[in-house]
Amino acid sequence: MRYLTVFSVLLVGAGLAASMTATLSYFTRYSMFDALYGEIDSTLYLRITAMTPFEKAAIVCGIAAVLVGIALALARLIGALRSTNA
């Protein structure tokens, strides 16, 4: 059962890393081009500051990995509690 704990911790860590990296990437790019608002055409500004498909996918997959990791940790906890009560 120890492998399940390690796997869930790795999933949660990887999910948090992926989500935070994508979010920080978006915020960094947005803050770099924020000063251009009103200086360039609004459609170009919106296209530059929009979230890329990679960032969207990384955030969604990261959140999914965190949720799966938490579910595995809860399953292991319930399994451990049942085995000690039996």
N, C-alpha and C positions, 0 to 999 in steps of 0.2 A: 504493500500500500504506500510505501514511501515514495515510489516513483510517481504516483499520482499527485502527491504534494509538490514534488519538484516540478512536474509538468505544469501544474496549475500556476505555480509561481512564475515559471518561465513564460507562460501565456500572458499572464497579467502584465509582467514586465515588458514583454515585447509589444503588447497592445498599447500600453501607456507610451512607450518610446515612439511608436509609429504615429500615434495620434498627436502627441506633443510636437514631434518634428514637423509634421505637416501643418499644424496650426501655427507654429512659430515661423515656418517658411512663408505662409500666407501673410501673417502680420508684418513680417519684415519687408516683403515686396510691397504691400499696401502702404506702409509708412514711407517707403522710398519715393513712391509716386503720388503721395497725398498732396504734396506741394504743387503738383501740376494741375490740380483741379481748377478749372476756369481758364487755364493757359492754353490747353489743347482742346481739340474737339471732344465733346462728351462721349460719343460712341467709342472713340479710341481710348479714352480714359477708363471707361467701363470694361473694355476688353483687356486692357493691361492689368487692371486691379481685380479682375474676376478670379475666382478660385479655379485652379487647373483640375483636370480629371484625375491626375495622379494624387493631388492633395485630397480631393474628395474620397477617392478609393482608400487612401491610407488612413483617413479619419474613420471611415466606416469599418474597414477591416480591423483597425486597432480597437475600436469600441467592441466589435464582435469578439475579438480575442480576449479582451478583458472580461466580458460577460461569460464566455465559455470557461475561462480560468476560474472565475468566482463560482460558477455552477459546479465545476469539478471539485473545488475546495469544499463546498457545502456537501457534496455527495460523499466525499471522504470523511468529513466530520460526522455526518449521519451514520455512515458505516462503522466508524470507530465507536460512536456512542452505543449503537446496537450491539456490537460485539462485547463491550464491557458490561452491558446490562443483562446479557444472556447467561 
